[in-house]
Amino acid sequence: MARHIAVIGSGVTGISSAILLQRAGHRVTIIARDFPAPFETINAISQINYTSPWGGAHNRWVPPHPSNPQSAFEHPLSITTFSHMKSLYSFCPQTAGITFLKGIEYLEAPGPEYQSLTTAKAAELSLPGFRLLSPSEFPDSKVTWGCEYETYCVNPMVYLSFLLRRFVHRGGRILKHIIRSPAEAFSLSARSTPSLANGAVDAVVNASGIGFGDDPAMFITRGQTVLVAEECDATVTRQNADGSWTFCVPRGFEGGTVIGGTKEMDDWESAPRPETREKLLKAFAGTHPKILAGKDRLTVIADIVGRRPSRKGGPRIEGELLDLVGANGKGFVMHAYGLGGRGYELSWGVAERVVEGVEGYFKGVRRESRM
Ligand SMILES: Cc1cc2nc3c(=O)[nH]c(=O)nc-3n(C[C@H](O)[C@H](O)[C@H](O)COP(=O)(O)OP(=O)(O)OC[C@H]3O[C@@H](n4cnc5c(N)ncnc54)[C@H](O)[C@@H]3O)c2cc1C
């Protein structure tokens, strides 16, 4: 039975969930403060808390291992998302904002999850095109482990604009509005908000990125990157022994290449640090000099600062029954926030879990009303 679902959030989590809820037959409205737009028009200050434009965004496989319990939960979500990206890319290679390419990893101090990653183990984990690199392929003697595999990058605003257009074309509705609490979304109806012709809201999805300030496990991880004009034919990631990272994410679609990057917990500085820019550019050119194509310097288009919506213990993907004041009594909210640095690469798997949670709730309601 078709229901009206309000999805709070128009980042990668919200739009992916909205599309799959729509595909499951529901009437869906996306309510958000920020919507996808050309990257060049997104405001670095007023929209810094909208993380999706500032992401790379590439898929890096994180091998599941007992030393990292979250990885076992997330790996199947990344496999589902990979299949979705592959299928969308094969149907819409010119328009969906997705590029398939080689992923290269260099590690100075590999943890147990990498040390145990053999070709056989990679096949078991469904990692496509996996190959261990030989030491002669490492960029320098500090690197002690390396691999390559097949992966994808997305140009965030091309990809999300594509998905949003598809959602609206198939009957989805959108409302630009700042919500104070998920409970507020239940009060939005055609009566209160004429642009919503979807009827009373039956359930809400909270895909607000960082949540509503009531979850003590949430924190931000600042990321500073540099967008350069040069192209790169692979997405290259290096993890250094001191815990720092060097990477590049080619965005495709004339979007340049993102050179990264920092991971700074609880750092709210919104302005780019000039010394960080220089460090990032130098480190990446040192690891992958090919990107310079013989030039002295990379061509900087912009500095990027974003806030990864991080959560201790991993993302919150679960349902909650809220007490509502007024005629509604109870309201079901499916939370899907706190995706940290993996929002794109887990997005389709998360959206499937959102649909399962919402449908599971409605099945329960039907069972209760029959008793
Ligand atoms: C530097 C950097 C590099 C990254 N690289 C990668 C990468 O390579 N791969 C990858 O997978 N991920 C990457 N990420 C992480 C990824 O960008 C995020 O995980 C993802 O964008 C989170 O998406 P989201 O939809 O959950 O949240 P957001 O994109 O933040 O969207 C939240 C939505 O909720 C809305 N909203 C919030 N509060 C309210 C409110 N009160 N009322 C109305 N609307 C509201 C916002 O307007 C927005 O529409 C990177 C992040 C950064 C910063």
The ligand as an ORCA input file, in Angstrom:
! r2SCAN-3c Opt
* xyz 0 1
  C      36.794     16.288      2.332
  C      35.801     15.160      2.251
  C      36.064     14.066      1.433
  C      35.155     13.016      1.354
  N      35.405     11.980      0.493
  C      34.520     10.969      0.389
  C      34.751      9.901     -0.499
  O      35.735      9.888     -1.216
  N      33.844      8.891     -0.548
  C      32.721      8.882      0.221
  O      31.943      7.937      0.135
  N      32.478      9.895      1.079
  C      33.344     10.933      1.179
  N      33.109     11.945      2.058
  C      31.958     11.833      2.953
  C      30.642     12.162      2.266
  O      30.766     13.383      1.573
  C      29.543     12.225      3.326
  O      29.526     11.016      4.063
  C      28.183     12.394      2.677
  O      28.176     13.502      1.817
  C      27.098     12.565      3.745
  O      25.887     12.704      3.034
  P      24.510     12.880      3.793
  O      23.462     12.897      2.744
  O      24.383     11.856      4.863
  O      24.617     14.300      4.514
  P      24.675     15.771      3.851
  O      25.302     15.754      2.524
  O      25.242     16.685      4.872
  O      23.161     16.138      3.620
  C      22.325     16.506      4.701
  C      21.015     17.034      4.149
  O      20.145     17.295      5.254
  C      19.670     18.634      5.171
  N      19.423     19.120      6.511
  C      20.231     19.024      7.594
  N      19.629     19.594      8.671
  C      18.434     20.059      8.230
  C      17.346     20.750      8.848
  N      17.380     21.070     10.147
  N      16.249     21.073      8.091
  C      16.206     20.753      6.771
  N      17.199     20.107      6.138
  C      18.301     19.764      6.859
  C      20.789     19.389      4.453
  O      20.293     20.595      3.890
  C      21.168     18.354      3.393
  O      20.260     18.406      2.314
  C      33.978     13.035      2.129
  C      33.704     14.144      2.935
  C      34.602     15.198      2.992
  C      34.270     16.374      3.849
*
